[in-house]
Amino acid sequence: MGKVIESTLVSLDGVIGEPMVWANQYFDEEAVAASLAQLRVSDAMLMGRHTYELFAAAWPSATGDYAEAMNAITKYVFSGTLAEATWPNTTIVGGDVPTAVRELKQHGHGDLVLYGHGPLGQALLDHGLLDELRLWIHPLFVGHGNRLLRPDASARLRLVGTQPRANGVVVVTYEPAR
């Protein structure tokens, strides 16, 4: 059984929304290699509807090793409103998120990766299903957009690693303090 790993790009002022606007200049060869390595040891990718819609619009037409891995990996979209998934290897999961993720964890051998900390990430954290939280802290202030910290969201975390990158990004890895 693998881990559920969330990997989230965040600015110094806590913005996680629309990273394709502010984080692209930092997604260098080192970041691509680390992200590709994670995809290759993962059984599947978990995402909510919003992330699915962004990724399904961008990745099918992209090229390169990372794009191939993104398109090939099994994807589970947790949504009660999405009627159809057009991105190959995608399954829509409705209903009870914690039960579905527990089943995926029990039946797989590799990790389950999640990009971004939206309602799905918070639900997994709240139910004790998130095993690792990797925050890619970017050296800039964005000033507006969806934030990592949401009202009434709370969790106790334990630092398990830091990795500074040459481009100024620091990847900080936490595990939930159980």
Residue frames relative to the residue before (quaternion, step in Angstrom):
aa qw qx qy qz dx dy dz
M 1.0000 0.0000 0.0000 0.0000 0.00 0.00 0.00
G 0.3073 -0.7638 0.5456 0.1563 3.56 -0.86 1.02
K 0.5785 -0.5688 0.4641 0.3555 3.49 -1.37 -0.17
V 0.3599 -0.6302 0.6190 0.3004 3.51 -1.36 0.25
I 0.0402 -0.8168 0.5729 -0.0549 3.54 -0.52 1.27
E 0.1601 -0.7599 0.6245 0.0828 3.52 -0.82 1.07
S 0.0706 -0.7726 0.6309 0.0077 3.54 -0.95 0.96
T 0.0282 0.8400 -0.5325 0.1000 3.56 -0.37 1.28
L 0.3220 -0.7121 0.5951 0.1872 3.54 -0.98 0.94
V 0.0425 0.8067 -0.5840 0.0799 3.58 -0.81 1.02
S 0.3856 -0.6975 0.5533 0.2422 3.57 -1.09 0.74
L 0.6868 -0.4800 0.3446 0.4233 3.57 -1.25 0.20
D 0.7144 0.4051 -0.2585 0.5087 3.59 1.13 -0.52
G 0.6550 -0.5962 0.2868 0.3650 3.57 1.19 0.56
V 0.4608 0.6813 -0.4549 0.3414 3.60 1.20 0.21
I 0.0898 -0.7844 0.6123 0.0403 3.55 -0.99 0.93
G 0.5670 0.6360 -0.3624 0.3778 3.57 1.24 -0.42
E 0.8710 0.0696 -0.0935 0.4773 3.53 -1.15 0.81
P 0.0796 0.8335 -0.5431 0.0633 3.62 0.74 0.96
M 0.5509 0.6094 -0.4034 0.4030 3.60 1.19 -0.38
V 0.6306 0.5227 -0.3273 0.4711 3.59 1.24 -0.36
W 0.8357 0.2472 -0.0892 0.4823 3.60 0.85 -0.94
A 0.7228 0.4683 -0.2541 0.4400 3.64 1.13 -0.40
N 0.4657 0.7223 -0.4356 0.2676 3.63 1.16 -0.38
Q 0.6529 0.5293 -0.3338 0.4267 3.60 0.92 -0.80
Y 0.6926 0.4575 -0.2698 0.4881 3.60 1.23 -0.40
F 0.5841 0.5727 -0.3798 0.4320 3.59 1.25 -0.21
D 0.0567 0.8431 -0.5216 0.1177 3.51 0.50 1.34
E 0.7755 -0.3443 0.2445 0.4693 3.59 -1.31 -0.12
E 0.6378 0.5303 -0.3252 0.4541 3.59 1.02 -0.78
A 0.6635 0.4905 -0.2948 0.4820 3.59 0.98 -0.84
V 0.6356 0.5200 -0.3256 0.4686 3.58 0.99 -0.83
A 0.6597 0.5138 -0.3117 0.4513 3.60 0.90 -0.91
A 0.6675 0.4924 -0.3025 0.4697 3.61 0.93 -0.87
S 0.6760 0.4892 -0.2914 0.4678 3.57 0.94 -0.87
L 0.6404 0.5150 -0.3168 0.4736 3.58 1.02 -0.77
A 0.6266 0.5304 -0.3360 0.4617 3.59 0.98 -0.80
Q 0.6508 0.5033 -0.3196 0.4700 3.61 0.97 -0.80
L 0.6508 0.5142 -0.3279 0.4522 3.60 0.89 -0.85
R 0.6796 0.5205 -0.2949 0.4246 3.57 0.95 -0.84
V 0.7165 0.3794 -0.2600 0.5245 3.62 1.16 -0.36
S 0.5833 0.5795 -0.3635 0.4380 3.57 1.29 0.16
D 0.4436 -0.6737 0.5295 0.2626 3.52 -1.12 0.76
A 0.8142 -0.0587 0.1087 0.5672 3.55 0.98 -0.84
M 0.3556 -0.6774 0.5992 0.2360 3.49 -1.42 0.23
L 0.2201 -0.7523 0.6105 0.1136 3.54 -1.05 0.89
M 0.1295 0.7979 -0.5824 0.0854 3.58 -1.00 0.72
G 0.4420 -0.6379 0.5585 0.2928 3.48 -1.34 0.37
R 0.7458 -0.4244 0.2773 0.4321 3.52 -1.30 0.12
H 0.6603 0.5255 -0.3245 0.4273 3.60 0.84 -0.93
T 0.6677 0.4780 -0.3007 0.4851 3.59 0.87 -0.91
Y 0.6191 0.5442 -0.3451 0.4488 3.58 0.96 -0.82
E 0.6835 0.4957 -0.3027 0.4421 3.59 0.79 -0.97
L 0.6491 0.5022 -0.3175 0.4751 3.60 1.01 -0.76
F 0.7073 0.4678 -0.2635 0.4599 3.57 0.83 -1.02
A 0.6663 0.5137 -0.3099 0.4428 3.60 0.93 -0.86
A 0.6453 0.5008 -0.3190 0.4807 3.57 1.19 -0.47
A 0.7543 0.4268 -0.2052 0.4547 3.59 1.08 -0.71
W 0.7640 0.4676 -0.2390 0.3749 3.60 0.68 -1.06
P 0.6100 0.5774 -0.3975 0.3694 3.68 0.84 -0.63
S 0.7388 0.3918 -0.2362 0.4948 3.61 1.04 -0.62
A 0.5271 0.6346 -0.4116 0.3872 3.62 1.27 -0.07
T 0.2549 -0.7629 0.5768 0.1427 3.56 -1.24 0.48
G 0.5876 0.5739 -0.4429 0.3595 3.53 -1.32 0.30
D 0.7163 -0.4704 0.3117 0.4105 3.55 -1.31 0.30
Y 0.6675 0.5008 -0.3084 0.4567 3.58 0.91 -0.90
A 0.6518 0.5033 -0.3104 0.4748 3.59 0.94 -0.87
E 0.6332 0.5254 -0.3332 0.4604 3.60 0.98 -0.78
A 0.6588 0.4992 -0.3067 0.4719 3.59 0.98 -0.83
M 0.6404 0.5214 -0.3217 0.4631 3.59 0.98 -0.83
N 0.7020 0.4663 -0.2705 0.4654 3.57 0.92 -0.86
A 0.7028 0.4894 -0.2660 0.4426 3.58 1.06 -0.73
I 0.6077 0.5913 -0.3719 0.3778 3.59 1.02 -0.71
T 0.5193 -0.5990 0.5071 0.3381 3.55 -1.19 0.59
K 0.1139 -0.8098 0.5754 0.0153 3.55 -0.88 0.99
Y 0.1228 -0.7649 0.6300 0.0540 3.54 -1.07 0.90
V 0.1377 -0.7826 0.6056 0.0413 3.54 -0.72 1.15
F 0.2133 -0.7776 0.5836 0.0959 3.55 -0.69 1.15
S 0.3014 0.7393 -0.5331 0.2800 3.53 -0.34 1.32
G 0.2988 -0.7414 0.5744 0.1765 3.51 -1.09 0.77
T 0.7301 0.4304 -0.2271 0.4797 3.57 1.28 -0.14
L 0.5722 0.5892 -0.3951 0.4115 3.62 1.14 -0.38
A 0.2845 -0.8034 0.5065 0.1310 3.57 -0.61 1.15
E 0.8171 0.0503 0.0242 0.5739 3.57 1.01 -0.79
A 0.2071 -0.7500 0.6169 0.1187 3.54 -1.10 0.81
T 0.1781 -0.8203 0.5389 0.0703 3.56 -0.58 1.15
W 0.5601 0.5802 -0.3929 0.4419 3.61 1.22 -0.29
P 0.5030 -0.6818 0.4289 0.3134 3.62 -0.65 1.04
N 0.8303 0.2199 -0.2074 0.4683 3.54 -1.26 0.69
T 0.5262 0.6294 -0.4020 0.4067 3.57 1.16 0.61
T 0.0945 -0.7674 0.6335 0.0288 3.52 -1.03 0.94
I 0.3132 -0.7248 0.5826 0.1926 3.56 -0.96 0.88
V 0.1109 -0.7788 0.6165 0.0334 3.54 -0.91 1.01
G 0.0837 -0.7797 0.6198 0.0295 3.56 -0.71 1.11
G 0.6692 0.5343 -0.3445 0.3848 3.54 -1.23 0.08
D 0.8404 -0.2441 0.1919 0.4442 3.50 -1.26 -0.67
V 0.3461 -0.7757 0.4968 0.1780 3.58 -0.30 1.29
P 0.6869 0.4877 -0.3281 0.4273 3.66 0.67 -0.93
T 0.6548 0.5091 -0.3187 0.4588 3.60 0.93 -0.84
A 0.6634 0.5085 -0.3051 0.4564 3.58 0.90 -0.91
V 0.6851 0.4738 -0.2951 0.4680 3.61 0.89 -0.87
R 0.5982 0.5424 -0.3628 0.4651 3.62 1.03 -0.68
E 0.6639 0.5016 -0.3044 0.4637 3.58 0.93 -0.88
L 0.6451 0.5115 -0.3230 0.4669 3.59 0.96 -0.82
K 0.6471 0.5160 -0.3169 0.4632 3.59 0.98 -0.83
Q 0.6900 0.5008 -0.2830 0.4392 3.58 0.90 -0.92
H 0.7508 0.4182 -0.2213 0.4610 3.59 1.00 -0.74
G 0.6828 0.4796 -0.2932 0.4667 3.58 1.22 -0.21
H 0.3915 -0.6997 0.5458 0.2435 3.53 -1.35 0.21
G 0.7219 0.4030 -0.2296 0.5136 3.56 1.10 -0.69
D 0.6877 -0.4715 0.3627 0.4162 3.52 -1.36 -0.03
L 0.2808 -0.6682 0.6508 0.2264 3.49 -1.44 0.20
V 0.1428 -0.8242 0.5463 0.0434 3.58 -0.56 1.14
L 0.1085 -0.7710 0.6274 0.0135 3.52 -1.12 0.85
Y 0.1805 -0.7824 0.5888 0.0928 3.59 -0.86 0.99
G 0.8061 0.2302 -0.2017 0.5064 3.55 -0.78 1.06
H 0.2919 -0.7650 0.5543 0.1494 3.55 -1.13 0.68
G 0.1415 0.7762 -0.5923 0.1633 3.52 0.14 1.34
P 0.8134 -0.2282 0.1794 0.5042 3.56 -1.17 -0.53
L 0.6320 0.5285 -0.3446 0.4500 3.62 1.01 -0.71
G 0.6647 0.5013 -0.3075 0.4608 3.60 0.85 -0.92
Q 0.6636 0.4949 -0.3090 0.4681 3.57 0.96 -0.85
A 0.6337 0.5247 -0.3362 0.4584 3.61 0.99 -0.77
L 0.6573 0.4981 -0.3166 0.4686 3.59 0.96 -0.81
L 0.6375 0.5131 -0.3175 0.4791 3.58 1.02 -0.77
D 0.6661 0.5211 -0.2931 0.4459 3.58 0.90 -0.94
H 0.7535 0.3809 -0.2008 0.4968 3.60 1.05 -0.75
G 0.5455 -0.6589 0.3849 0.3468 3.59 1.22 0.32
L 0.5095 0.6715 -0.4026 0.3570 3.59 1.17 0.48
L 0.5985 0.5268 -0.3662 0.4797 3.59 1.25 -0.21
D 0.2388 -0.8118 0.5229 0.1024 3.57 -0.60 1.16
E 0.8064 0.0461 0.0207 0.5892 3.55 1.10 -0.70
L 0.1219 -0.7712 0.6232 0.0455 3.53 -1.03 0.91
R 0.0768 -0.7900 0.6082 0.0040 3.57 -0.62 1.20
L 0.1003 -0.7850 0.6106 0.0289 3.54 -0.62 1.17
W 0.2051 -0.7529 0.6185 0.0923 3.55 -0.72 1.14
I 0.1196 -0.8336 0.5385 0.0282 3.57 0.05 1.32
H 0.2149 -0.8082 0.5449 0.0615 3.54 -0.58 1.26
P 0.4557 -0.7285 0.4504 0.2425 3.59 -0.94 0.88
L 0.6019 0.5159 -0.4048 0.4557 3.56 0.55 1.19
F 0.3500 -0.6727 0.6054 0.2418 3.52 -1.34 0.38
V 0.2813 -0.7753 0.5456 0.1489 3.57 -0.78 1.03
G 0.3528 -0.7964 0.4310 0.2357 3.57 1.07 -0.72
H 0.8019 0.0077 0.0053 0.5974 3.60 1.16 -0.42
G 0.5506 0.6101 -0.4591 0.3373 3.54 -1.25 0.44
N 0.6997 -0.4431 0.3417 0.4443 3.54 -1.33 0.10
R 0.2939 -0.7812 0.5380 0.1176 3.53 -0.95 0.97
L 0.5993 -0.5589 0.4485 0.3568 3.52 -1.28 0.53
L 0.7471 0.3682 -0.1977 0.5170 3.55 0.88 -0.98
R 0.1204 -0.7989 0.5888 0.0250 3.52 -0.70 1.15
P 0.6130 -0.5442 0.4014 0.4087 3.62 -1.10 0.54
D 0.8500 0.1590 -0.1601 0.4761 3.54 -1.06 0.89
A 0.5319 0.5912 -0.4350 0.4223 3.64 1.20 0.17
S 0.0994 0.7921 -0.5972 0.0776 3.55 -0.91 0.88
A 0.1164 0.7631 -0.6311 0.0765 3.54 -1.24 0.54
R 0.2952 -0.7044 0.6129 0.2024 3.54 -1.20 0.59
L 0.0810 -0.8128 0.5767 -0.0130 3.53 -0.80 1.09
R 0.2501 -0.7384 0.6077 0.1515 3.53 -1.29 0.48
L 0.4214 -0.7116 0.5094 0.2379 3.56 -0.79 1.07
V 0.0515 -0.8137 0.5789 0.0107 3.58 -0.85 0.99
G 0.8300 -0.0572 0.0136 0.5547 3.59 1.21 -0.08
T 0.0800 -0.7488 0.6536 0.0756 3.50 -1.29 0.51
Q 0.0207 -0.7936 0.6078 -0.0179 3.52 -1.04 0.79
P 0.1898 -0.7826 0.5829 0.1088 3.59 -0.33 1.22
R 0.2647 -0.7531 0.5857 0.1409 3.55 -1.08 0.80
A 0.6404 -0.5555 0.3775 0.3725 3.56 -1.16 0.56
N 0.6940 0.4862 -0.2735 0.4552 3.60 1.12 -0.62
G 0.6494 -0.5461 0.3092 0.4295 3.60 1.27 0.16
V 0.5356 0.5883 -0.4138 0.4425 3.58 1.26 -0.14
V 0.1324 -0.7576 0.6331 0.0880 3.55 -1.11 0.74
V 0.2122 -0.7574 0.6053 0.1224 3.57 -0.80 1.03
V 0.0820 -0.7913 0.6057 -0.0127 3.53 -0.59 1.24
T 0.1363 -0.8148 0.5624 0.0347 3.56 -0.69 1.12
Y 0.0711 -0.7909 0.6076 -0.0151 3.52 -0.92 1.08
E 0.1831 -0.7030 0.6653 0.1724 3.49 -1.38 0.35
P 0.5462 -0.5832 0.4614 0.3856 3.58 -1.08 0.55
A 0.3839 -0.6882 0.5649 0.2449 3.58 -1.02 0.83
R 0.0711 -0.8323 0.5497 0.0001 3.55 -0.33 1.25
